[in-house]
Amino acid sequence: MESKYNAVVSSIVEVSPTMRIFRISPLGWELPDFVSGQFASLALTPQSPKAEPSEPDHESVKQDKLIKRVYSIASSSKAKDFIEFYISLVTSGALTPRLFALKIGDKLELGKRMVGMFTLEQVPKDNNVVLIATGTGVAPYISMLRSNILGKEGGNIVVIHGAAHSWDLGYRSELMLLDNISPRFSYFPTILEPEKEPVPWGGDTRFVQDMWIDDQIITKALGEKSTPENTHIFLCGNPRMVEAMFENLEKDGFVIHKKKAPGQIHVESWG
Ligand SMILES: Cc1cc2nc3c(=O)[nH]c(=O)nc-3n(C[C@H](O)[C@H](O)[C@H](O)COP(=O)(O)OP(=O)(O)OC[C@H]3O[C@@H](n4cnc5c(N)ncnc54)[C@H](O)[C@@H]3O)c2cc1C
């Protein structure tokens, strides 16, 4: 099938063999305004080549239909020349093996609507914000931080990021830098397979949900014990992490945030 692609790959950063940061620039149109935490769609035709390793397409892939998936935006809401995504390769998937075959200058379709409720808009200004992610789930938080939430008045901000290996902890340098320069920001990375590290890993090796139970690190970073009155929690990534964190938080009195019933737990699950 033919497609009139409306965007071009303007940068690719290989975080690890299965994780890449893509910058996509619009061709002849302006990126619409969006709020950090929202997502946009990317699409390619089924005829576009796939990277190796990948598995044969599932029968749900139709030869006359674009393959379209949504991705959380990692760039600042102020960036207008490009939009950034942090994407992991699913070898059995339809779109990601095709995205991983793209080179700088290749074209694709970028959805013109950026949507989603996983934003800081409903968080009271003086509340703390705890941003918890696994893998590429850190992307929406990078957009929030790049859009300068630390420049506004408010509570303290914590990022807890879990991955299998240290080399999967995308944006680690940026988050470490913020931790160093901002007294209001703390970054806690954790990896689950320390035995595979080429140099010994001196940091955390627990599941993020177990780090939350170890109340001391969070209390120290926030400067107070987190309660539903003073803290909002964001969860993004692996559905098992989201479920386990949800159980922890419910015990502490936190409730899920809904449009018509405000709460303190905000969830973006990619299951
Ligand atoms: C709001 C939101 C934001 C997201 N943000 C990100 C992000 O920032 N980064 C990121 O990496 N991902 C993100 N995702 C996930 C992303 O949208 C895709 O789901 C992911 O990239 C996989 O796409 P794919 O086309 O490669 O795999 P898919 O083709 O969707 O396949 C996924 C799995 O399902 C199986 N499968 C597919 N079709 C069938 C079928 N018909 N029957 C049975 N099994 C099937 C495949 O074999 C594979 O194992 C986000 C998802 C949501 C909902």
Ligand as a Chemical Component Dictionary entry (heavy atoms), coordinates in Angstrom:
data_LIG
# 
_chem_comp.id                   LIG 
_chem_comp.type                 NON-POLYMER 
_chem_comp.pdbx_formal_charge   0 
_chem_comp.three_letter_code    LIG 
# 
loop_
_chem_comp_atom.comp_id 
_chem_comp_atom.atom_id 
_chem_comp_atom.alt_atom_id 
_chem_comp_atom.type_symbol 
_chem_comp_atom.charge 
_chem_comp_atom.model_Cartn_x 
_chem_comp_atom.model_Cartn_y 
_chem_comp_atom.model_Cartn_z 
_chem_comp_atom.pdbx_ordinal 
LIG C1  C1  C 0 -0.902 4.956   26.321 1  
LIG C2  C2  C 0 0.227  4.069   25.847 2  
LIG C3  C3  C 0 1.508  4.580   25.770 3  
LIG C4  C4  C 0 2.569  3.761   25.349 4  
LIG N1  N1  N 0 3.820  4.281   25.330 5  
LIG C5  C5  C 0 4.865  3.477   24.986 6  
LIG C6  C6  C 0 6.218  3.997   25.012 7  
LIG O1  O1  O 0 6.472  5.169   25.344 8  
LIG N2  N2  N 0 7.231  3.138   24.668 9  
LIG C7  C7  C 0 6.988  1.832   24.310 10 
LIG O2  O2  O 0 7.957  1.116   24.011 11 
LIG N3  N3  N 0 5.718  1.342   24.268 12 
LIG C8  C8  C 0 4.658  2.127   24.575 13 
LIG N4  N4  N 0 3.379  1.635   24.510 14 
LIG C9  C9  C 0 3.156  0.286   23.927 15 
LIG C10 C10 C 0 2.984  0.422   22.375 16 
LIG O3  O3  O 0 1.762  1.093   22.092 17 
LIG C11 C11 C 0 2.929  -0.942  21.671 18 
LIG O4  O4  O 0 1.969  -1.736  22.302 19 
LIG C12 C12 C 0 4.276  -1.677  21.682 20 
LIG O5  O5  O 0 5.288  -0.863  21.086 21 
LIG C13 C13 C 0 4.200  -2.995  20.880 22 
LIG O6  O6  O 0 3.832  -2.722  19.559 23 
LIG P1  P1  P 0 4.078  -3.759  18.382 24 
LIG O7  O7  O 0 3.236  -3.334  17.231 25 
LIG O8  O8  O 0 5.521  -3.959  18.127 26 
LIG O9  O9  O 0 3.522  -5.111  18.987 27 
LIG P2  P2  P 0 2.045  -5.717  18.737 28 
LIG O10 O10 O 0 1.849  -6.092  17.321 29 
LIG O11 O11 O 0 1.040  -4.781  19.308 30 
LIG O12 O12 O 0 2.150  -7.048  19.585 31 
LIG C14 C14 C 0 2.315  -7.055  20.997 32 
LIG C15 C15 C 0 2.214  -8.517  21.443 33 
LIG O13 O13 O 0 0.886  -9.018  21.186 34 
LIG C16 C16 C 0 0.953  -10.165 20.306 35 
LIG N5  N5  N 0 -0.167 -10.051 19.345 36 
LIG C17 C17 C 0 -0.348 -9.072  18.434 37 
LIG N6  N6  N 0 -1.499 -9.283  17.734 38 
LIG C18 C18 C 0 -2.050 -10.395 18.245 39 
LIG C19 C19 C 0 -3.252 -11.096 17.995 40 
LIG N7  N7  N 0 -4.114 -10.687 17.057 41 
LIG N8  N8  N 0 -3.506 -12.201 18.741 42 
LIG C20 C20 C 0 -2.649 -12.622 19.686 43 
LIG N9  N9  N 0 -1.501 -11.971 19.987 44 
LIG C21 C21 C 0 -1.199 -10.889 19.276 45 
LIG C22 C22 C 0 2.307  -10.060 19.615 46 
LIG O14 O14 O 0 2.775  -11.346 19.240 47 
LIG C23 C23 C 0 3.173  -9.434  20.699 48 
LIG O15 O15 O 0 3.645  -10.418 21.601 49 
LIG C24 C24 C 0 2.314  2.427   24.946 50 
LIG C25 C25 C 0 1.005  1.923   25.014 51 
LIG C26 C26 C 0 -0.015 2.716   25.464 52 
LIG C27 C27 C 0 -1.413 2.142   25.528 53 
# 
loop_
_chem_comp_bond.comp_id 
_chem_comp_bond.atom_id_1 
_chem_comp_bond.atom_id_2 
_chem_comp_bond.value_order 
_chem_comp_bond.pdbx_ordinal 
LIG C1  C2  SING 1  
LIG C2  C3  SING 2  
LIG C2  C26 DOUB 3  
LIG C3  C4  DOUB 4  
LIG C4  N1  SING 5  
LIG C4  C24 SING 6  
LIG N1  C5  DOUB 7  
LIG C5  C6  SING 8  
LIG C5  C8  SING 9  
LIG C6  O1  DOUB 10 
LIG C6  N2  SING 11 
LIG N2  C7  SING 12 
LIG C7  O2  DOUB 13 
LIG C7  N3  SING 14 
LIG N3  C8  DOUB 15 
LIG C8  N4  SING 16 
LIG N4  C9  SING 17 
LIG N4  C24 SING 18 
LIG C9  C10 SING 19 
LIG C10 O3  SING 20 
LIG C10 C11 SING 21 
LIG C11 O4  SING 22 
LIG C11 C12 SING 23 
LIG C12 O5  SING 24 
LIG C12 C13 SING 25 
LIG C13 O6  SING 26 
LIG O6  P1  SING 27 
LIG P1  O7  DOUB 28 
LIG P1  O8  SING 29 
LIG P1  O9  SING 30 
LIG O9  P2  SING 31 
LIG P2  O10 DOUB 32 
LIG P2  O11 SING 33 
LIG P2  O12 SING 34 
LIG O12 C14 SING 35 
LIG C14 C15 SING 36 
LIG C15 O13 SING 37 
LIG C15 C23 SING 38 
LIG O13 C16 SING 39 
LIG C16 N5  SING 40 
LIG C16 C22 SING 41 
LIG N5  C17 SING 42 
LIG N5  C21 SING 43 
LIG C17 N6  DOUB 44 
LIG N6  C18 SING 45 
LIG C18 C19 SING 46 
LIG C18 C21 DOUB 47 
LIG C19 N7  SING 48 
LIG C19 N8  DOUB 49 
LIG N8  C20 SING 50 
LIG C20 N9  DOUB 51 
LIG N9  C21 SING 52 
LIG C22 O14 SING 53 
LIG C22 C23 SING 54 
LIG C23 O15 SING 55 
LIG C24 C25 DOUB 56 
LIG C25 C26 SING 57 
LIG C26 C27 SING 58 
# 
